[in-house]
Amino acid sequence: MITMYDTKTQELRWNATYNDYSAPLYDDQTYEYKFSHFASSGDGLVVTVDRGSGEVLWMKRFGSPVAAFYLWNQDSLRRAPHLTVATETLRYLTFNAHNTNAHTVRWSYHLNQDQHSTKTQLVPTLFVGKMDSHLYASTSLVHQGVAIVPRGLILARIEGPITEEVTVSGRGECGMTHLTDVKYPPGSTESLQNHWLLIGHHEVPPLAHTTMMREFPEFLQRSGDVIPPRLAPYRPAPFPVTGAGGSGSAPVPPDTVTSDPVTLLVLTLLLGAWLAILFSHTQRVQKLLSSHQSATSHQMANQNAAQYLDTPPTSSSSSQSERTGPTPASQLLPSENTGPAHSQATSQSTGEVTVGKISFNPSEVLGHGTEGTFVFKGRFDGRKVAVKRILPECVEFAEREVQLLRESDEHPNVIRYFCTERDRQFTYIAIELCAATLQQYVEDPGCLYSYLNPIRLLEQTMSGLTHLHSLNIVHRDLKPCNILLSCGGVLGRVRALISDFGLCKKLPPDRHSYSLSSGLTGTQGWIAPELLSHTHTTRPTCAVDIFSAGCVFYYVVSRGMHPFGDALRRQGNILSGVYTLDHFMEDLHEDVIGRDLIEKMINSDPEPRPPAYTILKHPFFWSPDKQLQFFQDVSDRIEKEAADSEIVVRLETAGRGVVRTNWRMHISSPLQADLRKFRTYKGNSVRDLLRAMRNKKHHYHELPPEVQSALGEVPEGFVSYFTSRFPRLLLHTHTALSVCARERLFHPYY
């Protein structure tokens, strides 16, 4: 993006966005490229010749201007050199060669010869062309004989009669119109007389000496996401100053005056003297303010000491100063206008800005977002908070965000909202202060919270998302940097919090989908495919958040990987539904469970994606204690079932891969010997494996010491003993028993 910014008026003049394929130039010396490409500047005629022999290899007319040539080299494109010449020159060089044979035409202009020593000398020009929708300009070489428009050409006019209300009476010149279809916006051009634009080759314009900035000014912000707001003209407030002297403002000289170096030097000296006077005056005012604050604080301390005799005066003064803060300058000095609708922002001597009940230091930046939004570390009513500063252009979004925060912040896994304040420039939102983002937790090895269990953080995130969906709120921008980790607090408990409600959508009570009339929302690489594809006929629903959450899940468990690849190919893979979950292994219980859940969440079709409340009950989040309880409940439920019942049939279907042909062969010898003492178990039966687990759990304390040592402690070691040997057992059993989901016994699991 190119942005033209006026530093004097601090206005954004214009900006333009263009796309260009960033391909490196083909290394001619390394790869010995043997071809030369010539393209005409008008009709897109391309001729390729052999560099050594000058033989024409091929030619083709593309019908549009040729901007660049690219070669496929291994895994990327490289830009090949080419020469743009006039159409007449290209035809002259091609068809007026010494040999006129169509298949073996020899090139009359050899590239390896010096241009000035050849008979055909090429001259650089500027070619102006016209397509169906717009004009374009490019450099072009021409040979002797091609017409070139000289600089500053004014078309000759013939004499003729003077017609009333037609001929311009001022200088006797006729009003001219362009011969092109270019339409100029009203007020953007001067008089169109003598302003001609000719299609064809022009002399190369002279070098323009510009007065544009050579480097970015230091006093402007360097963030690419923020455009500095337009500032009101500076109007110093009248200060009560004793003694003689007048106050004035430095005049801004016109541009014609600043061109004279002597005048510019004098003006610079005057401006420096004026700034020195202003600086000394400001110092006196600050001393006056500090003395007044000191007197006020002593007076407040004496009053507090008189009222509370048991409180030392020093601590009372300190507490009062902390509570009220320094007296703002607006209370001591006259102000030009104070509006009752907004809080008055006051800047304290320490650099802290106070707006109503919110205070923050602009130097303590926590982060920034889109549309010029900044987040600072601040305080609200004595509490540490994060202060979100929003530009006036985004007030509607801020009000909507505040409304959604008020509705949803009662949940422990949703960011908490405190207060909103406004001044003449910005809107400030005080929200809960957090310690880190989920992205920092994953990517930063030195993160203070790297010890946290990732599964618990994802469970808390999904709990917050379930709360939002229950309120018919679609987040629409779920990604790792929008999931925050709270400060530990008194108990040291860290929670995952969903934040950034700027793109949230509140659905009406009777509807479960929304339209895309307001445009595409979200962050590239985390957007659901139904928002990008035109083949989906259904309207987006809360399932867009489930897709984004699935990408976040894999990002966390894989420590930074994305299921749809790197950032360059990510969005394209999302559209085509191509993903890879290489982090998951086939023979690990946790990976089998995780793959099953994430594959359901990132399904290209939004219909099969599970809702948020169902995801919370997936075995992915189960503790070892809950897993063991589930195995026991299943075994109790199917104990009296017939072998041909629906539940048993579903459980034994595809059970060979679950028990690894014969589960008795994969358990330890002490446990095998103990199982043979009491009853016979079928090694190829899933039901018998669950029955053996249940019986050993019930009689765990009656088992021999060597068997207890092999099984491990209950429940962690006991469950891990079986799930490590049979990684598909839990997922297979959970899927088979889904037919019993409505039964009260299985409500905690489905």
N, C-alpha and C positions, 0 to 999 in steps of 0.2 A: 504494500500500500504506500502511495506517495501522498503526503499531506503538505499543503501550503498554509503556513501559519504566520500571521502578521504579528510581529513582536511589539509593535508600537501600540496598536489598538487591542492586541490580544484577542483577535478574532480568527476563527478558522475560515480561511478563504475558500478552499476547495480541497477535495481529496479524490484520488483515483485508485482503483484496485485493478491490477492486471495479473495474468497468469503467464508464466514462461517456464518451459522445460529446462531445468538446470542441468545441461549435459556438458561434460568436459570436452575440450577440443581433441580431435583425433591426433595422436602423436605421429606426425608424418615421418620423422626421422627414425623412430623405433620400428614402426610397422611397414615402412616403405610403401606408402599409398601411391598406386600407379595411375590413378585416374584424375582428371580435371573436369569439374562441372561448371557449365556456363548456363546462366538463367537470364531470360529477357525480363526487362523491367516492367513490361506491360501485360502481355497475354500469357505468361507462364510457360513459354517455350524453353525446354531444358535440353541441352546438348552435352553429352559426355564423351570425352576424347581420351586417347592414350597419351600419357605424358611423354613417353619416349619417342614413339613414331608419329604422333599427331593424328592418328587414324580415328575417325568418328566411330564410336562403338554403338551408341544408341541415342535417339532423340524422341521427345514426347512433349505434347502440348497439354498442360494441366488446366488452362482456362482461368487461372487466378494467379496473383503474384506469389512468387516463391520466396519464402522468408529464410529457410534454412534446410540443410541436408543432414540426415542422421544415419549412422551406421550401427547395426546391431553387433556389439562386441561382448562376447561371453554372456554376462547377465545384465547388461545395461546398454543404453544408447550413448553413442558418442557423436559429436558434431563434426561433420566433414567440411573442409574449406570449399568455398565456391566463389564465383565471380559473377556479379550482376552487371550486365551490359544492356545497351539499348537494343530494341527488337531489330532495328535496321542493321546495327553493327553485328548482331549475332547471325543474321541471314547473310550479311556480306562476308563474314569470316567463314561461314559454313559452305555456302553454295558458290562462291566465287573463288574457290580453291583451284590449284593448278590441275588437279585430276578431278574430273566431273563424274566419275563412276559413283553411282549411288551407294554402293556397298563398300568401296575403298576410297572414300573421299579423304584427302590429306588436308590437315589443318594449316592454313596459310599464316596464322599468327602463333609462333612458337613461344611457349611459356618460359623456356629456359634461356631466352635471349633478352638482352636489355631493351626496355621499352623504347628508349630514345634512339636506339640504333636501328630499329626496324622501320620498314616502309610504312606499316600501319601503326600510327601513334594514337593511343587511347587517352582521352581527356576526362577527368572526373567531373561529374555534374550532379545536380539534385533533381531527381525525377518526381513529379507530382502526378499521381494517377487518380482515377475515380472508379469505384466499384458501384454496385447497385445501391448500397446503403450508406456509403461513406467515402471520404477521400483518404488517401494515404500518400506518404512521401518516403523515398528511399534513395540511397546513393546509387549511381549508375555510371558506367564508362561508355563513352561514345567515340567513334572514329571521325576523321575529318569528312565533312559533308553533311553531318546530322545537324539540324536546326537547333540552336540553343537560345533560350530567351535571356537577354542581357538583364543586368540588375537595374531596378528602378524604372522599368518600362512603363510608359504612359501611352495608351492607345491614341492614335491620331483621330481627330474629329473633323468632319466635313462641315463647311459653312452651309447655312440654310436659313429659311425664314423663321421669324420669331413668332411663336404662337402664344396667345394669352393663356395664362394659368397653366402653361406647360413648361415653357422655358424658364430656367432660374434667372431672375432679373438681377441678382447681385453681381455676378461676374460674367454673365452671358454663357455659362456652361450648361450643358444638357445634363439632366439627371440620368445616371447610369444604373443599370441593374446587372446582377451577376448572371453569367451564362451557366452556372451550376445550380443544383437543387439544394444547396446548403441553406438552411434556415437559421438565422441568428436570433437568439432571444432578445426581446425588447430591452433597450437600454444598455446592451452589452457592447455595442460598437459605436464608433463615431459616424460621421457622414460617410456614406458609401461611395462618394465621388472619388474617382481615380484609384479605388481599391479593387484591383483586378487579380484574379487567380487563374492562371493559364495552365491547362493540362499539357504536360510535356516536360522537356529537359530545360533546366534553368542553370545559370551560372551559380557556383557554390557561394552561398552567402558569406559575408565576412564574419570573423570571430566576434562574438558578442561579449562585451565586458560587463559582467553582472555585479551587482552590489548585494547579492544574496549572502546569507550567513555561511561562513566557511566551516563553522563548528556549532554544535548545539549550545545555546546559552546555558550557563551554570545555574541561573536562577529559575529555570523552568524544570518541571518534573521530567524524568527520563523514562517513566513507565510507558510502555507501548499501549497500555489499555486506557490511559487517562489523557484526556484533552484538557489543558488548563482552562478553568472557567473564565468567562469575561469579567474583568474587574471594573468596578465603578471608579470614576475619576476621583483622585485623592483630594479630600477637602479637610484640611487640618482644623480641629476644633479650637475655638478661641481660648487662650490660656491667660489667666490673670497674672501679668508680668509687671513688676514695678520697675520704674526707671524709664528713660527715654528710649526711643527706638520704634520703628514701624515694622509691620509685617507685610510681606508681599509674597507673591508666587512667581516662580521662574517661568517666563514665557517660553513657549515652544517655537523655535524659529522655523520658517518654511524651508522646504527642501532646497530652494535656490540659494538660500543664505548659507546652508551647511556645505555647499559645494566649494565656497571660498575658504582656503586653509587658514588665512589670517583671522577671518571672522569666526571660524570654528574654534581657533585657539582662544580668542577673547571670550567666547561663550563658555568654553570649558572652564576657564579660570573663574568666571562669574558663578557658574554652577557649583564649582568646588567651594567657593567662599560661602555661598548660600547653604550648602550642606553642612559646612563647619559650624555656622551660626545655629542651624537647626539642631545639630548634635549637642552643642553646649546647652541650648535651651531645654532639650529633652533631659539632659543630666540634672538640671536644676529642678525640673518637675518631678523626676523620680526621687530626688532627695526630699522634696516636699511631701510626696506620698508616703515614703518610708517613715518620716517623722510623725506624720499623722497616724499611720498604722500603729506605731509604737505607743503613742499616747492613748489610742483607742484600746489597745490590748491591756495596758496598765489599768485603765479605768474599768474594763470588764473584769479584770482579776480582782480588783478591790471590791467590786460589787458582789462577786461570787464568794469572796472570803467573808464578807459581812453576812451573807445569807447562810452559808454552810461553814460553820466554825470548825468542824472537824476535818475539813479538807484543806490541805496546804495550799497557799496561794499560787505556788509555782505550778503544781499539777493542774489546778483549776484553769489557770491561764493557758496551759498547754492544751488541755482538752477542749477548751472553748475555741482556741485558735484552730484546732483540727476540725472542729465541727463547722465553724462558720467560714474559715478561710480568710485570707487577706481581703480588705475592703476593696471592691472593684473601683477602677478609676472613673467609671461612669457615675458613681455616687459622689465623687469629689469635684469633678469637673463638669461643666455644662455640656450637654449633648444636643446635636442638631434635631434629631427626631427619634422618639422611642415608640415602637408600636406595641399595643397591648396584646396583639394576637400571637406574638412570638416572644420567646425568651431572649434576653440580651446576653450575647456571648461576651465573656470577660476574659482577658488574658492576664494571668498573674505574673509576678516578677520571676517565677521559676520556669516560665514557659508553659504552664498548665492552662488549658482552656476550660472554662466552666460555662455550661449552658443549662440553666435550670438546676435540676438535681444531678446532672451528669457532668463529670469532669474528666479530662484526659490530657495527656501530653502528646502533641503531634509527632514528636520524635520517636515515640514507642509504637512503631507500626507492627502489627501482628500479621497483616497480609492485605491483599487487595483483590478485587474481583472485576467483573465486567462493568461497563457503563460508569467508570470513574469511582467505583465504590472502594472505600478504604476501611480497614478495621484497626482500631487503636486499643491499647490497654488503658483502662480508666477505672473510675469508681462511681458507684451509685449508692447514695445513702450509707456511706462507710463500707460498702461491700465491693470487692474487686470484680469488675465486669469487663466484657469486651464491648467497645463502642463502635457501632457500624455507622459510618458517615456516608450519606447518600446525596447525590446531586439533585437539584430542583427538578430536572427533567424526568427523574425517576420517582417522583412523589407518589404517583398512582401505584407503581409496583411496591413501593415501601408501605403504603397503607394496606395493600392487599396482604403483604407479608406479615405485617403486624397483626392483622385480623386473624390470619391462619395460626400465627404463634399463640395468640390468646386462646384459641379454641383447642389447641393440641398440646400445650406445654405442661399439662398436668401429668403426663406420662414420664417416668424416670429416664426413658431413652430418647426423649425429644428435647432439644435445646430449650432452655428456660428463658422466657421473656420478662423483662423488668419494667422498662419505661421508654417513652418516646419524647424527645424534645426537638424544638425547631428554632432556628434563628433566621436571619435574613438571607443566608446563603445555602444552608444545608439542613437536612433532616438527620437526627441522631437517634439510633436505636440501641438501648443497653440490653445485652443478652448475657447469658452465662459464660463465664471465662473458662476456657479449656486449656489443657496442657499440650496437646499434640493432635495431629490428624491420623487417620488410619493409614494414609500414605506414608507418613513419617514412621509409623510403627513398623511398616513392612520394609521400607527401603533404607532406613537409617539404622545402622548397627549400634550406634551409640544412644539410641532412644531410651529414655528412663523407664519406659513401660514395656520394654522388649520381653520381660518375663511373663506377661499376661498370656493366658490361654487364648489362642486365636478362635477356637470354636465357641468359647463363651462370648467373645466380642461379636462374632457373627450372629449368635443367638440373640444378643441384646439389640443388635441392629435390626434384625427381623422382627423383634418384639415391638420396636418403635414404628417400623413400617406397617405392621399389623394394626397398630393403634391409628395411624393416619388413614389407612384404608377403611377402617371401621367408621371413620368420620367422613367418608367419601372425599378424601383429599388424595390427589395423585401428586407425588413429588416431582417427577419428570426430569430430575437431574441428579440421580443417585450415582455417586462415584466416590472413590476412596478419600479425596480431599474434602468432601462434604460430610464425612462421618468423623466426628471428633471424639477425643478421649478426655473425659472430665478430670479435674484436679482431684486428688485423693480425698480431701476434706478431713474431718476429724477422725473418722473411722478408717481412712485409707482405702476406701472402696472406689475403684475407678470404673466408670460406666462409659459405654459407647453411646454417643448422642447423634441423632440425625439433625443436620443444620441446613442453612441456606434455603429458605422457603421462597426465594424470589421468583422461581418458575413454577411454583405449585399451582394446582388447579382444583378448585372446590366444585364438586359435582352437585347438581340439584338432588334433593332427597329421592326423587322418583326415577333417576337416571343413573346408569353405570358406565357411560361412555361420554366422550367429548369430541368436538370437531377440531380440525386443524386450520380453522379460518384465521387464527392469530399467527400462523406460521409454525415452522419447525422449532422445537425447543429441545434443549439438552446439550450434551457435550459429545463431540465426535469421538467415536470409539466405544461409547457407552449407550448409544441410542438403539432402541429396539428396531428390528427390520420393518415392522409394519408402519412405522413413521416415515420410512424412506422409500418403500416400494409402492408403486402405483397399482400393483396387482391385487393388493388387499382391498376388498370392498367394504369390510367392516370398519367401524369407527374405533379409535384407540380406547383402551380401558386401563384399569389398574395393572394389567399384565405387563405394561411397558416398564413399570418399576420392578417387576419380578425378573424380567430379562436383565436389567441393569444390575440387580442384586446378585444374579447368578454369575455375572462377570466379576463382580466384587468378591464373591465367595472364592472363586478360583484364584483370583489375584492374591488373596490373603493366604490360602492354604499352600499355594505354590511359591510364596515369597516373591511376588512381583511379576509373575507371568500372566499373560492375557489369553483367554481361550481362542481368540480370533487373530492371534499373531501380533506382529509389530505394528507400530503406529501408522506406517505407510500403507500397509495392506489391510488394516483392521476393518475399516468401514466397508470396503469391498467384500471382504470375507463374511461380514455380518449379512450383507444383502444376499450373497449366494449361499449362506448357511454352512460354510466350511469352517470347522473348528477342530482344534487338536487339544487333547487333555493328556499330553505326554507325561505330566508330572505324576499321574496316578499309575500305580502298578497293579497287575492283575491278581497277585497272590497276597495282597495286604487287605486285611479286614477294613481298616479306615478308608483306604483308597476305593474299595468297591462301593462302600456306602456313599462316599463323597461324589464319585462319578455318577452314580444313579441320580442323586439329587440335582447336581449341576446340569446334567444333560436335560432333565425335565425343565429346569428354569430357563435355559437358553434355547429352547425349542423355537424354530423359526415361525411356527404357527402359534399364535397367542392362545388359542383355545385349550390345548392340552397343558399349558403351564399351570402348576398348582397355585392356589391362592396363598396368601401370606400366612393365614392361620393354620393351613394344612402343613406348610413347610416347617412350622415350629414343632410339629409332632413327628417329623421325620426322624428315623434312627440316627441320622447324622449328629443330632444334638443330645442323644441319650447318654447318660452316665453309665458306668459299669453296673451300678446297683439297679437301674431301670432296665438294662438289658437282661440281667439275670432274672428279674421279676417277670419280664415278658416271656422268657423261655419257660419258666415255671407255669405261668398262666396258660400258655399254649398247650403244654403237656397235660395239664389238668383238664383242659377243655376237650382234647381229642382222646383222652384215656379210654372212654367207653364207646367211642365212635366205631362203627363198622368199617371194615377195610375198603368197602366200595362206596362209602359216603363221600359227599362232595368235598368236604374239608380235607379228608385224608387223601383223596385222589389228587387234589390240588397240591397238597404238601409233598406227595411222593412223585409227582410229575417232574421230570428233569432233575430228580434227586440224585442221580448217579454222579453228576458233577459236583454236587454239594457235599456229599459224603466221601468224595474221591474214591469211588468204586466200593471200598470197604473201610468204614471209619474205624473199625477195630484194629486195623493194621497201622494206624497213624497215632495211636495213643501210647503212652509209656507202658512198660512191662508191669510195674506194680499195679497200675490201674487195670490192665487186662486180667491179671490174676485175681484181683478183687472182684471184678465183674463176674467171673466164672463161678464164684462161690454161691451165688444166690439164684440167678435165673439166666435164661438164654436170651441174648440180644442179637437181632439180625444186623449184620454189618452193612447191608445195602439199604437200610431203612432210615429215613430222616426221623420218623416218629420214634423209633427205638433209640436213636441218638439223643433226642430231647428227653426221653424217659430216663435214660442213664444219667443225664445231667441233673434232672430233678431229684432222682433218688440219692445221688451222691451229695447233693446240696442238703437234703433233709437229714442225712445221716453223716454229715461231715465230721462231727466230733467223735463218731464211733469208728472212723476209718483208721487203719494202721498209720503210724507216723510217717512211713515212707510214702504212702499215698497222699497224705496231707501235704507233705513237702513237695511232691510233684505237682499237685493241683494249685498250690499257692494259697494266699490269704483270700478270704471271701470279703467283698465280691470282686475286687480288681484282679487279683491273680487267678481266681477260679474262672472268670469270664474270659480272660486273656488266654488261658490254657486251651480253651476250645475254639475261640474265634481265630486265634493265630494258626491253628491246624485246619480249620474249616472256614475260610474267609467269607464264603458266600452264604453261610448258614443263617445269619441274622436277616439279611436282605431277602433271601428266598422265603423264609418263614413269615416275615412281615408281609410280603406280597401275597402269599398263599392264604393267609388268615384275614385278608382285607374283606372277605365276604362276611366276616363276623364283626365288622366295624361298628354296626349299630347296637351290638350287645353291650350292656353296661360294663361288663368286665373289661372290654377293650376300648372304652372311651379314652383313657389316657394315652393310647397308642395310635389313634386314628382321628 
